[in-house]
Amino acid sequence: MFDLSPINVPNLSGKTILVTGAGRGIGATLAGMLAQKGAHVFAGVYGPADPITAHHLDGCMKVDLDVTDAGSVASVITQIKAETGALDALVNNAGAITPIGHVDTLPTESLRGAYEVNALGLHRMSCAALPLLRAAKGVVVNAGTGAATTPMEGWAAYCNSKAAARMMTMMFAKDLEDSGVQFFFVGIPPTDTEMQAEIRTAGLNPISKIDQGDLVKPEVPASIMAWLCTPPARKLDEVILDVRDDFFRAMMADAAQARE
């Protein structure tokens, strides 16, 4: 349906990368991919890791991380500083889509959780990591979505909080444009993850009707976020990107041809 495939990721030996939301889905796939490319990966896991995808974290340093808790965030950053003394990339992948429901039926307070993870968690993580990222002239890669700019039935919590995350990324890029740290917000199409299973169960909009077999494989967005952690990505000027951009599609075609 989407005709997307993974891109090639250069070697990342010597790089230290922190991935949030690495206990399942795209995050787990990404953490494992980065480790396979030689990076020293800290895989931030909230709660028990999904046993189906836990094998992706082999070769990673698993750390308990709750992006909504300042103490948890500070503890992980302190550990990274003590063990490696550096951080080259932060991938804010942790995300929450619940509650799903028509906006007029949702208690106002029920929206807070999505904002805490998707927007405030992104800010909390980025600010905590900035001293190390400034020293490394590193990069922050934020997992995005088309829902940040397109209203979807039943997704008030997700669409609004991801819109905030999109603007937050742009504000970091604007206010820190002379810091040497690069910021990206990457739109990710419907992907075969546990979150998509929640969407199918709710059944409230066209995304929920996509057959599981037609969903994008997690390796696709994971490969693009991994590539954005590599030196070649420093040549990009854009802050707002999408997995479906022609730039990445050309890389997908090159990688597919190389695999033939």
Protein Blocks (a to p, Z undefined) as FASTA:
>chain_A
ZZpacdddddfehiacddehklgcjllmmmmmmmmnopacddddehjddfklmmmmgoia
cddddfkbmklmmmmmmmmmmmnopafbdcdfbccfbdcddfklpcfklmmmmmmmmmmm
mmmmmmmmmmmmmmnopaddddddfklmpccehilmmmmmmmmmmmmmmmmmmmmmmnop
acddddddddddfklmmmmmnopafklmpcfklpccfklmmmmmmmmmpmklmmpmbfbd
cfklmklmmmmmmmmmmmZZ
